[in-house]
Amino acid sequence: MTYNKPKGTRDLFGKELQRLEAINGMARDFFLQHGYTEIRTPTFEFAALFDRSIGEATDIVEHEIYKFETKGKGKVYALRPEGTASVLRAVIENRLPMPQRFLYIGSMYRRERPQKGRYREFQQIGIELLGESRPFYDAEIIELGSRYLHHIGSRDFRIELNSIGCPRCRGQYRIALEKFLTPHLSNLCDDCQKRFTRNFLRIFDCKNGTCQHIYDDAPKITDNLCAECGEHYEQVRNHLRGFGVDYTENKKMVRGLDYYTRTVFEFKHGGLGAQDTVIAGGRYDLLVRELGGADTPCIGWAMGPERLLLTMDDDRPELKHRRTFYVIAIGEKYMDQMIGLRDQIHGSGNICMLGDPGEPIKMQIKKADRVSADYALILGEDEEREGVYAVKDMKTAKQEKVLIAEFASFLVRGMGRKD
């Protein structure tokens, strides 16, 4: 019997895994410089946390969350579909003071249809700024996303911006939108008719061409903001200009998650087709209270690094080059020298593997080739007598002798170069 991975998952190894880990490591370093410390939350939580934070009338809660029930007490858990709710639960539960800046990196799970760059188990990098309400921080967190993408070598993305106001704005806006849409309801798709009743802003997410043509002429939330939200949005745009961040306004941009307020934004890349978002985020000032905490303004974003890699050249992000050595000793009497040589190579920051000194040299060289070593390092009686190592470049088959006393210099200069 053979076993295959579940639909919507994948195995990560080799260069692809190295590139993902490089993105993660660069995120830790970059955001730590800006005061964001890493937080790790459980892979699964009580399902009620996501029902409450995301909204029971959303597609995510209704169809996409992986839920499971324990035996005995029958508690219902869920694999986390996103990171924000877990971060806020941790903040509330641990009574952390405000403000806080957090970075999270980890796997998320959604039972959605797999497609290019989208999986049922997927990686996510996110930052959350908690306890800051001023529009300056909306602009700053967008600028951080832009600089981080440039930092890891991503190019050709665009930033789209909108405001979805507050509950007061949306209440008035719904009346205006309903008045406009009433004559067109019969022409809307079934999903949009359901969405308007249950989560009306999400009609603008519809991909149906007929619906979108109608929405082109519909009133937009950005044009129906209350005075306070309108001022906030204007200041966000002013600060973005101050940061030198280019953006375009997308008055149809909304959020499928109920907890967003005011500023929403997306970073998009044309190389991904219809599903072109690499970063999505916004402000969610109401969520902490919804989860049982005090009123706390919050803003953040999340990024899919796996989707991001699809937009980048294979040599990005630039990986730290470490050469791989395979040490071949001809006879077990060279064990001590092998171990010393291994430790010296490791100390230089390179990779070293040992061959079995009891195996024939041809077999050891074959194994060096199988593990894609850069160099085979040979030590036998001839090398011992001459005080050298025989170093074979496994890519070119070129071989040279390096004096044992000069091997430390060789680790720096590489093959074919003289000091």
C-alpha positions in Angstrom: 0.0 0.0 0.0 1.3 3.5 -0.9 0.4 6.7 0.9 0.0 10.2 -0.6 -0.2 13.5 1.0 -3.7 15.0 1.6 -5.2 17.2 -1.1 -4.1 20.8 -0.7 -0.9 20.1 1.2 2.7 19.7 -0.1 6.1 18.5 0.9 8.8 21.2 1.3 12.5 20.4 0.9 15.6 21.5 -0.9 15.9 25.0 -2.3 12.2 25.9 -2.0 12.3 25.2 1.8 15.6 27.2 2.1 14.0 30.2 0.3 10.9 30.0 2.6 13.1 29.8 5.7 15.2 32.7 4.4 12.1 34.8 4.1 11.1 33.9 7.6 14.5 34.6 9.0 14.7 38.0 7.2 11.3 38.8 8.6 12.4 38.1 12.2 15.5 40.4 11.7 13.7 43.1 9.8 10.7 43.5 12.1 12.7 43.1 15.3 14.5 46.3 14.2 11.1 48.0 14.3 10.2 46.7 17.7 8.1 43.7 16.7 8.8 40.6 18.8 7.8 37.1 17.8 4.8 35.4 19.3 3.8 31.7 18.9 0.3 30.6 19.6 -1.2 27.1 19.4 -1.9 25.5 16.1 -5.4 24.8 17.3 -7.8 26.8 19.5 -11.3 26.5 20.8 -13.5 26.8 17.7 -15.6 29.5 19.4 -12.7 31.9 19.1 -12.8 31.9 15.4 -16.6 31.8 15.2 -16.6 35.0 17.3 -13.8 36.8 15.7 -14.3 36.0 12.0 -18.1 35.9 12.1 -20.3 32.9 11.8 -21.9 34.2 8.6 -18.6 34.1 6.6 -17.5 31.5 4.2 -14.4 30.8 6.3 -16.4 29.7 9.4 -19.2 28.0 7.4 -17.1 26.0 5.0 -13.4 26.4 5.5 -12.4 25.8 9.1 -11.2 22.3 10.1 -13.0 21.5 13.3 -12.8 18.5 15.5 -14.5 17.4 18.7 -12.8 15.6 21.6 -14.2 12.5 23.2 -15.8 12.7 26.6 -16.4 16.3 27.3 -17.1 17.0 23.7 -15.1 20.3 23.4 -14.9 21.6 19.9 -11.5 22.8 18.6 -10.4 24.2 15.3 -7.1 24.4 13.4 -6.3 28.1 13.1 -7.4 29.6 9.8 -5.6 32.9 10.4 -3.3 34.4 13.1 -4.9 37.6 14.4 -7.6 36.0 16.7 -5.0 33.8 18.4 -2.6 36.7 19.0 -5.4 38.8 20.6 -6.6 35.8 22.7 -3.0 35.5 24.0 -2.8 39.2 24.8 -6.1 39.2 26.7 -5.4 35.9 28.5 -1.9 37.0 29.6 -3.1 40.5 30.5 -0.3 42.2 28.4 -0.1 46.0 28.6 -0.5 48.2 25.6 0.9 49.1 23.2 2.3 45.8 21.8 4.0 45.0 18.5 4.0 41.3 17.5 5.3 39.2 14.6 3.9 35.7 14.0 5.2 33.1 11.6 3.4 29.7 11.2 1.0 27.4 9.5 -2.7 28.1 8.9 -5.4 25.8 7.7 -8.4 26.3 5.5 -10.5 23.8 3.7 -10.7 25.7 0.4 -10.2 24.7 -3.2 -6.5 24.4 -3.9 -5.2 26.6 -6.7 -2.0 28.3 -7.8 -0.1 29.3 -4.6 -3.0 28.5 -2.4 -3.1 25.4 -0.2 -5.2 24.0 2.6 -2.1 24.1 4.9 -0.2 27.3 4.2 2.4 29.5 5.7 1.7 33.0 6.9 3.8 35.9 8.2 1.9 38.6 10.0 2.5 41.7 12.1 0.1 43.2 14.6 0.3 46.7 16.2 -1.9 46.8 19.2 -2.9 49.8 21.2 -2.3 52.6 18.6 -5.2 54.4 17.0 -3.7 57.3 15.1 -3.6 57.2 11.3 0.2 57.6 11.3 0.5 54.0 12.3 -1.8 52.8 9.5 0.6 54.4 7.1 3.7 53.2 8.9 2.5 49.5 8.9 1.9 49.7 5.1 5.3 51.3 4.6 6.9 48.5 6.6 5.3 45.9 4.3 6.6 47.8 1.3 10.1 48.0 2.6 10.1 44.4 3.7 9.2 43.2 0.2 12.0 45.3 -1.3 14.3 44.0 1.4 13.8 40.3 0.4 14.0 41.1 -3.3 10.3 41.3 -4.3 9.5 43.8 -7.0 6.6 44.9 -9.3 3.9 44.9 -6.6 1.3 47.6 -6.3 -0.6 48.8 -3.2 -4.3 49.3 -3.1 -6.0 51.3 -0.3 -9.6 51.9 0.9 -11.5 52.7 4.0 -14.6 50.7 5.1 -15.4 53.2 7.9 -17.0 52.2 11.3 -20.3 50.6 12.2 -21.9 54.0 12.2 -20.7 54.7 8.6 -21.7 51.2 7.5 -25.2 51.5 8.9 -25.9 54.6 6.8 -24.1 53.2 3.8 -26.1 50.1 3.8 -29.3 52.1 3.4 -27.9 54.0 0.4 -26.6 50.8 -1.1 -29.8 48.9 -0.6 -31.7 51.8 -2.3 -29.4 51.6 -5.3 -29.5 47.8 -5.5 -33.2 47.1 -5.1 -34.0 47.5 -8.8 -31.0 45.3 -9.7 -31.5 42.4 -7.2 -32.9 40.0 -9.8 -29.8 40.5 -11.9 -27.4 39.7 -9.0 -26.0 36.2 -8.6 -27.3 34.0 -5.8 -24.1 34.5 -3.7 -24.5 38.2 -3.8 -28.1 38.1 -2.8 -27.2 36.0 0.2 -24.2 38.1 1.0 -26.2 41.3 1.0 -28.4 39.9 3.7 -25.7 38.5 5.9 -22.5 40.4 5.2 -23.3 43.1 2.7 -19.9 44.6 2.1 -18.7 41.2 0.7 -20.8 41.7 -2.5 -17.9 43.7 -3.8 -15.7 40.5 -3.6 -17.9 38.8 -6.3 -16.1 37.7 -9.5 -19.3 37.6 -11.5 -18.9 40.1 -14.4 -22.6 41.1 -14.4 -22.5 41.9 -10.7 -19.3 43.9 -11.0 -20.8 45.9 -13.8 -23.7 46.9 -11.6 -21.4 47.7 -8.7 -19.3 50.1 -10.9 -22.2 52.6 -10.5 -23.1 51.7 -6.9 -22.4 54.2 -4.1 -19.0 53.4 -2.4 -18.3 53.2 1.3 -15.4 55.6 0.9 -17.8 58.3 -0.3 -20.1 57.8 2.6 -17.7 58.0 5.6 -18.7 59.8 8.8 -16.6 63.0 9.5 -14.3 61.2 11.9 -13.6 58.2 9.6 -13.2 60.6 6.6 -10.6 62.6 8.5 -8.8 59.5 9.6 -8.6 58.3 5.9 -7.3 61.6 4.7 -4.5 61.6 7.3 -3.5 58.0 6.3 -3.1 59.1 2.7 -1.2 62.2 3.8 1.2 60.1 5.9 1.7 57.6 3.0 2.8 60.5 0.8 5.1 61.5 3.6 6.6 58.0 3.7 7.0 58.1 -0.1 4.7 55.2 -0.6 2.9 54.9 -3.9 -0.7 53.6 -3.8 -3.9 53.6 -5.7 -7.4 53.8 -4.2 -9.7 50.8 -4.8 -13.2 51.8 -3.6 -14.4 48.3 -4.1 -11.9 46.8 -1.7 -13.6 45.3 1.3 -13.0 42.5 3.9 -14.5 39.1 4.3 -13.7 39.2 8.0 -16.1 41.1 10.2 -13.6 42.7 12.6 -12.1 45.2 10.2 -12.8 48.9 10.5 -11.5 52.0 8.6 -8.2 51.4 6.7 -7.9 48.3 4.6 -5.1 47.6 2.1 -3.7 45.0 -0.2 -0.3 44.4 -1.9 -0.9 42.8 -5.3 1.3 41.3 -8.0 0.2 40.8 -11.6 2.2 37.5 -11.9 -0.3 35.6 -9.8 -3.4 35.9 -12.0 -6.8 36.4 -10.5 -5.7 35.6 -7.0 -3.0 38.3 -7.0 -2.8 39.4 -3.3 0.5 38.8 -1.5 -0.2 41.0 1.6 -3.6 41.9 3.0 -4.4 43.9 6.1 -6.2 46.7 7.8 -7.5 48.2 11.1 -9.7 46.2 13.5 -10.4 48.4 16.4 -13.5 46.4 17.6 -12.1 42.9 17.8 -10.4 42.9 21.3 -13.6 43.9 23.0 -15.5 41.3 20.9 -13.2 38.7 22.4 -13.7 39.9 26.0 -11.0 42.5 26.4 -11.0 46.2 26.7 -11.5 48.6 23.8 -8.1 48.4 22.0 -7.3 49.9 18.6 -5.3 47.5 16.4 -3.9 47.3 12.9 -2.0 44.6 11.1 -1.4 42.6 8.0 -0.6 39.0 6.9 1.5 37.7 4.0 1.6 34.4 2.2 5.3 33.7 1.6 4.6 30.7 -0.6 2.5 32.9 -3.0 5.2 35.6 -2.7 7.9 33.2 -4.0 5.9 32.6 -7.2 6.5 36.3 -8.0 10.2 36.2 -7.4 13.2 35.0 -9.4 14.7 31.7 -8.3 17.8 33.5 -6.9 15.6 35.6 -4.5 15.7 35.9 -1.6 19.5 35.7 -1.8 20.5 32.6 0.1 23.7 32.5 2.2 26.1 30.4 0.3 27.7 27.6 2.3 30.0 25.1 0.5 29.5 21.4 1.2 32.5 19.2 1.8 32.5 15.4 1.8 35.6 14.1 3.7 37.0 10.8 2.3 39.5 8.9 4.3 41.2 5.9 3.0 41.5 3.7 6.1 40.1 4.0 9.6 43.5 5.1 11.0 42.6 8.6 9.8 39.5 8.8 12.0 41.0 11.5 14.3 42.1 13.6 11.4 38.6 13.3 9.8 36.9 14.5 12.9 39.3 17.4 13.3 38.8 18.3 9.7 35.0 18.2 10.0 35.1 20.4 13.1 37.4 22.9 11.2 35.0 23.1 8.3 32.0 23.5 10.5 33.8 26.2 12.4 34.2 28.1 9.1 30.4 28.1 8.7 30.4 25.5 5.9 28.8 22.1 5.6 30.7 18.9 6.1 29.8 15.2 5.9 32.0 12.2 6.6 32.5 9.2 4.4 32.9 5.7 5.9 36.7 5.2 5.9 36.2 1.5 5.6 34.5 1.8 2.2 36.5 1.9 -1.1 37.4 5.4 -2.3 35.3 5.0 -5.5 32.2 4.3 -3.4 32.8 7.3 -1.1 33.2 9.6 -4.2 29.9 8.3 -5.6 28.2 9.1 -2.3 29.8 12.6 -2.4 28.2 13.1 -5.8 24.8 11.8 -4.6 24.6 14.3 -1.8 25.6 17.1 -4.2 28.8 18.0 -2.4 30.8 20.9 -3.8 34.1 19.3 -2.8 35.4 15.9 -2.0 38.3 16.1 0.5 40.6 13.0 0.2 43.1 11.9 2.9 45.2 8.8 2.5 48.8 7.6 2.7 50.0 9.7 -0.3 48.4 12.8 1.1 49.7 12.1 4.6 53.2 11.7 3.2 53.1 15.0 1.3 51.3 16.9 4.1 48.3 17.8 1.8 44.7 17.2 1.2 43.5 16.2 -2.2 40.5 18.4 -3.0 38.2 17.5 -5.9 35.7 19.9 -7.3 32.7 17.7 -7.8 31.1 20.0 -10.4 34.2 20.3 -12.7 36.1 17.1 -11.6 39.2 19.4 -11.3 41.5 18.3 -8.5 44.3 20.1 -6.6 46.5 19.5 -3.6 46.1 21.9 -0.6 48.8 22.0 2.0 47.3 21.0 5.4 48.9 24.1 6.9 47.1 26.3 4.3 43.7 24.6 4.5 42.2 27.4 6.6 43.1 29.8 3.9 41.5 27.5 1.3 38.2 27.6 3.2 38.2 31.3 2.6 39.4 31.6 -1.0 37.9 28.4 -2.5 39.4 26.4 -5.3 41.5 27.7 -8.2 42.5 30.9 -6.5 45.8 31.8 -4.8 46.2 34.2 -1.9 
